[in-house]
Amino acid sequence: MSASRIIVALDFPTAAEAITFSRRVNPQDCRLKVGKELFTAAGPALIETLSKQGFDIFLDLKFHDIPNTVAGACRAAVQLGVWMLNVHASGGRAMMEAAREAVGAGAGRPLLIAVTLLTSMGPQEIAEVGIVGDAAGAVRRLALLTQSSGLDGVVCSAQESALLRAACGPGFKLVTPGIRPASSSKDDQQRVMTPAAAIAAGSDYLVIGRPVTQAADPVAALAAINREISSGKTA
Ligand code: C5P
């Protein structure tokens, strides 16, 4: 298993492009995230290929359905041998408990985490779907529900990591996108944090896409980020 805290988001439309990238990087330097676009296009065969190359896979399909259906999807993900998978916390306690039961109790079981609120939603959209109070309060409430449903952690913005680390304690995994090395472009991310700052705020794993996938030399980009994390340089 990789020791790196970096999870590279494989935001590619085809298996061929994803595999071209994965052949260039080393499983010791990163884990890989396969999301809805790539999984819908490439399916379980791609997960098998990437796993055979030695990569830990985060299957980012954000399941949200009735408990029985989500449990079945989680069992299928366990069969694929993924390292981590996720559901939506807003599916509720029964759904999350069914998912947790489905991933099993063995030492090699995948980590099961939840999405609290989509960070793409602004205050008006959050209110429109009936969530009362501010986003930070809702994120905290959903993270605590996730924890008491037996899950391993949540996906959250690095801006929320300190709050959630304090609320949920040590050992609860915080997985954060929106990470940009000091030298990188922000792309379309609004609120970004550097890798070392996110780790200092309490994040366990960093989801990083374009700063690595679009780099002229992805191996060098990963090495620089891994160095930045170990040096603890936060700005
Ligand atoms: O290229 P970049 O580093 O911005 O990619 C970030 C990845 O994390 C993308 O796969 C994006 O969909 C995902 N993500 C995010 N913000 C969230 C949840 C997931 O950027 N709140």
Residues whose N, C-alpha, C, O or C-beta is under 5 A from the ligand:
A	BS01	C5P	A9 D11 T119 P177 G178 I179 V207 I208 G209 R210
